[in-house]
Every structure is written in C-alpha cells, then in structure tokens.
Amino acid sequence: MQLRHLRYFVSIVDAGSFTRAAAAIRVAQPALSQQIAELEAGLGVTLLHRSVRGISPTQVGRVFYQEAVFVLRRMDQLRDIVRSTEGEPEGSVGLGMPSALAASLVSPLVRACRAALPKVTLRLVIGDFSRIRSLIESHALDIGTVFEDTLTLGVVRKALFRQRLYLIRPDNGEDVAPSVSLEELTTLPLVLPARPHTTRNALDRTFAAAGVAPNCVAEVDTCDYAIALVKAGIGCAIVPKGNVSVLPGCEGMKTVVIDPPIYLTACLISSGDMPLTSAAEAVSILIATQLERLFQKRFLLK
C-alpha cells in the first residue's frame, strides 16, 4: 500500500465519482481505476459501491476513509511539525466555528493570526456542533469553537465563556418589553434550529421542565436561515448572541432577554487521540485572547 493509494481513494470519495476525481487530481481515469482495484485487492475488501448514480464508500470503505484522511493529514503536517520545533509555528490549521460566533470572531482572528503567526494559514469551516465535532473526530479539523448544551465527551475541551440565549424579532417601531418569559415565548411564532442542534437541545429541555411547549412555525439548519425568516416576518428566532448587529441581515432587529436565562457554554475542542501541532496550539491561544478583547468591546454579551 502506497500513500498515492490513500490520496486517490480519498479524492474519489470526496468527488463522488472517478471522473471528477481524475479531473481534480489530474490522473487519467483508467489509471485511477487500476490503482483502486490494486488497493481493494491488496486489502481483500470492497471499498467502493459503484453505480450509475456515482461512487459511495462501503461500510468498511467509510472506516478506511477516516483512517486514510488521518494518515494523509499527519503526513502533510509532518514537515511543519518538524520545522516548528526549532522556530516559529507554521503550517495549516483547520478551525471550525458556529456562524453566530464567526460573525464577530473571524475577522479579528485572521488579522491577529497574520500579525502574530505569519507562517500559519487558517482553514476555516463554519458549521453547527454536530458537523464540527464530526470533523474533529475524523481529524479533518484541528480545533473547533462550539457551543455546548451538555459536557462534550471523547474530545479535549477547554471552556471559554458562558453565553446567554436571546430572542430576536423584527423592529416594527413598536414598544417591546426588554425581556420575555418562557410562557410568553410560547405565544410567539418561533423559528427554531432543526434537531439535533445544541441550542434546540437546551430549549427543549427548558420548555419541558417548565411544562410548556413552543409554537414552532419552522425549523432551519443554520442561524443564517433563521435570521432570513425573521427578516421576512415569519417568526422570531433564538440565538446565542446578545449583539446581533454584526450578523448579516440583522439590521433593524431587536434583541430581547429571555428570563429566566438559558445558557450555553462556548468551548474549544480538539481530538482526544491526536495532539495538537504547535501551530494549532498557537491559534488556540489567539482565540482565547481575541474573545477576551471582544467581550471588552461589548461585541459579545454574556
């Protein structure tokens, strides 16, 4: 088994077809097919389902894919790891972040990284908790900043801050109370995160404990879609952010405190079975520093 077998296999799975993979990595399709046939023969298993709809990994292929990504990533990092031991951190760092936090943090973090870590390149992925954790576990990302509802197990975690949930609603020029109770929330049309989702888990547990049910008029996968529906007048949304003015599309919206408060915990997570590179460690420190500055400037509200 050669490294090229792993690279070819990962490229095919990512592309979903031999044709697209061959074009992406600039290898003739017959040669690519032959390499995968050699790989499967050497392992004695079938790694790929082949159909008119494209290519998908078999059950054993999915396991092999995760391990191949891990090996290739470590190989790609090896040069940077060795060079960083005698000098300043360098290399690529994969960072996952939820959209509600990214709107405030990405720009200052990238600027700080360019100034303090000129040899480090950030590779940013915006997604919810489930996606980021999955990418951390598969070693496709180095670190992730996520909101927790309950303690995250199976990863290395560092608590950063506690974030309160807020209701956002259109600003129609009417007088709106500065806070809203759980009972009052049930009378409002709500656009809620689709399960499974950290914010939705916290809300479901809180509503159930109070013996009330929310009036959910729509479910969405991302904060961006929730904001778009609020802007369209479909309903109100609940987000882990006190100052929504920095979120695209939130101009002219009001933020209302939920009382009693509902909190999430923002944490930095990384793989439990692979140590961070010096570059990833340095970026982790920068994230904590930038968050502290954002709190001081009131871009984020506890």
GINORWO-V94760 format. One record per pair of residues at least 24 apart in sequence whose ideal C-beta (glycine too) atoms are under 10 Angstrom apart, sorted by the first residue. I is the first residue (numbers start at 1). J is the second residue. If there is no record, write none. Layout:
BEGIN
I|J, I|J
END
This chain:
BEGIN
1|38, 1|39, 1|42, 1|43, 1|68, 2|35, 2|38, 2|39, 2|42, 3|68, 3|71, 3|72, 3|75, 4|35, 4|39, 5|35, 5|36, 5|38, 5|39, 5|40, 5|42, 5|43, 5|68, 6|39, 6|64, 6|65, 6|67, 6|68, 6|69, 6|70, 6|71, 6|72, 6|75, 7|35, 7|68, 7|71, 7|72, 7|75, 8|32, 8|33, 8|34, 8|35, 8|36, 8|38, 8|39, 8|68, 9|35, 9|36, 9|39, 9|40, 9|47, 9|48, 9|57, 9|61, 9|64, 9|65, 9|68, 9|69, 9|72, 10|64, 10|65, 10|66, 10|68, 10|69, 10|71, 10|72, 10|73, 12|36, 12|47, 12|48, 12|54, 12|55, 12|57, 12|61, 12|65, 13|47, 13|48, 13|55, 13|56, 13|57, 13|61, 13|62, 13|64, 13|65, 13|68, 13|69, 14|65, 14|69, 15|54, 15|55, 16|53, 16|54, 16|55, 16|56, 17|50, 17|53, 17|54, 17|55, 17|56, 18|48, 18|50, 18|54, 18|55, 19|54, 19|55, 20|54, 20|55, 21|55, 39|64, 39|68, 40|64, 65|138, 66|137, 66|138, 66|139, 66|140, 67|138, 67|139, 69|135, 69|138, 69|139, 69|140, 70|138, 70|139, 70|140, 70|271, 70|273, 70|274, 71|139, 72|139, 73|138, 73|139, 73|140, 73|141, 73|142, 73|274, 74|139, 74|274, 74|277, 77|139, 77|142, 77|274, 77|277, 77|279, 77|280, 78|277, 80|119, 80|120, 80|277, 80|278, 80|279, 81|275, 81|277, 81|278, 81|279, 83|119, 83|278, 84|119, 84|120, 84|277, 84|278, 84|279, 84|281, 84|282, 85|278, 87|119, 87|278, 88|116, 88|117, 88|118, 88|119, 88|120, 88|278, 88|279, 88|282, 89|116, 89|117, 89|118, 89|119, 89|120, 89|277, 89|278, 89|279, 89|280, 89|281, 89|282, 89|283, 90|117, 90|118, 90|119, 90|120, 90|121, 90|277, 90|278, 90|279, 90|282, 91|117, 91|119, 91|120, 91|121, 91|142, 91|277, 91|278, 91|279, 91|280, 92|120, 92|121, 92|122, 92|123, 92|142, 92|277, 92|279, 92|280, 93|117, 93|120, 93|121, 93|122, 93|123, 93|124, 93|141, 93|142, 93|143, 93|276, 93|277, 93|279, 93|280, 93|281, 93|282, 93|283, 93|284, 93|286, 94|121, 94|122, 94|123, 94|124, 94|125, 94|135, 94|136, 94|139, 94|140, 94|141, 94|142, 94|143, 94|144, 94|280, 94|283, 95|122, 95|123, 95|124, 95|125, 95|126, 95|132, 95|141, 95|142, 95|143, 95|144, 95|145, 95|268, 95|280, 95|283, 95|284, 95|287, 96|123, 96|124, 96|125, 96|126, 96|127, 96|128, 96|129, 96|131, 96|132, 96|133, 96|134, 96|135, 96|136, 96|140, 96|141, 96|142, 96|143, 96|144, 96|145, 96|146, 96|269, 97|124, 97|125, 97|126, 97|127, 97|132, 97|141, 97|143, 97|144, 97|145, 97|146, 97|287, 98|126, 98|127, 98|128, 98|129, 98|131, 98|132, 98|144, 98|145, 98|146, 98|147, 98|198, 98|199, 98|222, 98|223, 98|239, 98|240, 98|241, 98|264, 98|266, 99|126, 99|127, 99|128, 99|222, 99|223, 99|224, 99|225, 99|226, 99|227, 99|239, 99|241, 99|247, 99|248, 100|126, 100|128, 100|147, 100|163, 100|199, 100|222, 100|223, 100|224, 100|226, 100|227, 100|239, 100|240, 100|241, 100|244, 100|246, 100|247, 100|264, 100|266, 100|300, 101|126, 101|145, 101|146, 101|147, 101|160, 101|163, 101|223, 101|240, 101|241, 101|266, 101|287, 101|291, 101|294, 101|300, 102|126, 102|127, 102|145, 102|223, 102|247, 103|223, 103|224, 103|241, 103|243, 103|244, 103|245, 103|246, 103|247, 103|248, 103|250, 103|299, 104|241, 104|243, 104|246, 104|247, 104|290, 104|291, 104|294, 104|297, 104|299, 104|300, 105|145, 105|246, 105|287, 105|290, 105|291, 105|294, 105|299, 105|300, 106|290, 107|246, 107|290, 108|286, 108|289, 108|290, 108|291, 108|293, 108|294, 108|297, 108|299, 109|145, 109|283, 109|286, 109|287, 109|289, 109|290, 109|291, 109|294, 110|286, 110|290, 111|290, 112|283, 112|286, 112|287, 112|289, 112|290, 112|293, 113|279, 113|282, 113|283, 113|286, 113|287, 113|290, 115|286, 116|282, 116|283, 116|285, 116|286, 116|289, 117|278, 117|279, 117|282, 117|283, 117|285, 117|286, 119|279, 120|277, 120|278, 120|279, 120|280, 120|282, 120|283, 120|286, 121|279, 122|279, 122|283, 122|286, 126|222, 126|223, 126|224, 127|221, 127|222, 128|193, 128|194, 128|196, 128|197, 128|198, 128|199, 128|200, 128|221, 128|222, 128|223, 129|196, 129|197, 129|198, 129|199, 129|201, 129|264, 129|267, 129|269, 130|196, 130|197, 130|198, 131|221, 132|269, 133|269, 136|269, 136|270, 136|271, 136|272, 136|274, 137|269, 137|271, 137|272, 137|273, 138|271, 139|270, 139|271, 139|273, 139|274, 141|269, 141|270, 141|271, 141|280, 142|270, 142|271, 142|274, 142|276, 142|277, 142|279, 142|280, 142|281, 142|283, 142|284, 143|268, 143|269, 143|270, 143|271, 143|276, 143|280, 143|281, 143|283, 143|284, 143|287, 144|267, 144|268, 144|269, 144|270, 144|271, 145|266, 145|267, 145|268, 145|269, 145|284, 145|287, 145|288, 145|291, 146|198, 146|264, 146|265, 146|266, 146|267, 146|268, 146|269, 147|197, 147|198, 147|199, 147|202, 147|240, 147|263, 147|264, 147|265, 147|266, 147|267, 148|198, 148|201, 148|202, 148|263, 148|264, 148|265, 148|266, 148|267, 148|269, 149|197, 149|198, 149|199, 149|200, 149|201, 149|202, 149|203, 149|204, 149|205, 149|262, 149|263, 149|264, 149|265, 150|198, 150|201, 150|202, 150|205, 150|265, 151|265, 151|267, 152|198, 152|265, 152|267, 152|269, 153|272, 154|269, 154|271, 154|272, 154|273, 155|267, 155|268, 155|269, 155|270, 155|271, 155|272, 155|273, 156|267, 156|268, 156|269, 156|270, 156|271, 156|272, 156|273, 156|274, 156|275, 156|276, 157|265, 157|267, 157|268, 157|269, 157|270, 157|272, 158|267, 158|268, 158|269, 158|270, 158|284, 158|287, 158|288, 159|265, 159|266, 159|267, 159|268, 160|265, 160|266, 160|267, 160|268, 160|287, 160|288, 160|291, 160|292, 161|264, 161|265, 161|266, 161|267, 161|288, 161|291, 161|292, 161|294, 161|295, 161|300, 161|302, 162|261, 162|263, 162|264, 162|265, 162|266, 162|302, 163|239, 163|240, 163|241, 163|242, 163|262, 163|263, 163|264, 163|265, 163|266, 163|300, 163|301, 163|302, 164|240, 164|241, 164|242, 164|257, 164|258, 164|261, 164|262, 164|263, 164|264, 164|301, 164|302, 165|199, 165|202, 165|203, 165|206, 165|238, 165|239, 165|240, 165|241, 165|242, 165|257, 165|258, 165|261, 165|262, 165|263, 165|264, 166|237, 166|238, 166|239, 166|240, 166|241, 166|242, 166|243, 166|244, 166|254, 166|255, 166|256, 166|257, 166|258, 166|261, 166|262, 166|301, 167|230, 167|236, 167|237, 167|238, 167|239, 167|254, 167|255, 167|256, 167|257, 167|258, 168|223, 168|226, 168|227, 168|230, 168|231, 168|236, 168|237, 168|238, 168|239, 168|241, 168|244, 168|247, 168|250, 168|253, 168|254, 168|255, 168|256, 169|230, 169|233, 169|235, 169|236, 169|237, 169|253, 169|254, 169|255, 169|256, 170|230, 170|231, 170|232, 170|233, 170|234, 170|235, 170|236, 170|252, 170|253, 170|254, 171|251, 171|252, 171|253, 171|254, 171|255, 172|233, 172|252, 172|254, 173|252, 174|254, 176|254, 176|255, 176|256, 177|256, 177|257, 177|259, 178|254, 178|255, 178|256, 178|257, 178|259, 179|256, 179|257, 179|258, 179|259, 179|260, 179|261, 180|236, 180|256, 180|257, 180|258, 180|259, 181|210, 181|212, 181|258, 181|259, 181|260, 182|206, 182|207, 182|209, 182|210, 182|211, 182|212, 182|214, 182|258, 182|259, 182|260, 182|262, 183|210, 183|211, 183|212, 184|256, 184|258, 184|259, 185|210, 185|212, 185|214, 185|215, 185|236, 185|238, 185|256, 185|258, 186|210, 186|212, 186|213, 186|214, 186|215, 187|214, 187|215, 188|214, 188|215, 188|217, 188|235, 188|236, 188|238, 188|256, 189|214, 189|215, 189|216, 189|217, 189|218, 189|229, 189|230, 189|233, 189|234, 189|235, 189|236, 190|214, 190|215, 190|216, 190|217, 190|218, 190|219, 190|226, 190|230, 190|234, 190|235, 190|236, 190|237, 190|238, 191|216, 191|217, 191|218, 191|219, 191|220, 191|225, 191|226, 191|227, 191|228, 191|229, 191|230, 191|232, 191|234, 191|235, 191|236, 191|237, 191|238, 192|216, 192|217, 192|218, 192|219, 192|220, 192|226, 192|235, 192|236, 192|237, 192|238, 193|219, 193|220, 193|221, 193|222, 193|223, 193|225, 193|226, 193|237, 193|238, 193|239, 194|218, 194|219, 194|220, 194|221, 194|222, 194|225, 195|219, 197|221, 197|222, 198|240, 198|264, 198|265, 199|223, 199|226, 199|237, 199|238, 199|239, 199|240, 199|262, 199|264, 200|238, 201|264, 202|238, 202|240, 202|262, 202|263, 202|264, 203|238, 203|258, 203|262, 205|262, 206|258, 206|260, 206|261, 206|262, 207|262, 210|260, 214|238, 223|247, 223|249, 223|250, 224|248, 224|249, 227|253, 238|262, 240|264, 240|265, 240|266, 240|300, 241|299, 241|300, 241|301, 242|298, 242|299, 242|300, 242|301, 242|302, 243|294, 243|297, 243|298, 243|299, 243|300, 243|301, 244|301, 245|299, 246|294, 246|299, 246|300, 255|301, 257|301, 261|302, 263|302, 266|291, 266|300
END
